[in-house]
Amino acid sequence: SSSVLEWVVAMGAMWQWAGTSGNERWKGMTWAMLPLHASGIAACTYHLFYNAPELKYLVTAQAGLTLAGNTALAVAAARV
């Protein structure tokens, strides 16, 4: 759970850097990080409930969010 919190701090730092650097495209990096943050929350939730079979869909959701986040982050990084 600490890495999920650290991810939010990194998102905030990128948002601030956009203003400091004058390059607003850094804000795109922050938006692109959201699916990966949601992926981390999905993983933490699944494990918090001891990998309950009722929450098995979270594993699929985590995979999809990771794919979407990695793709979005690659596009956002290319734009910066």
Summary of the structure (lengths in Angstrom):
residues: 80
radius of gyration: 14.4
end to end distance: 28.9
largest distance: 47.8
contacts: 218
relative contact order: 0.17
helix: 86%
strand: 0%
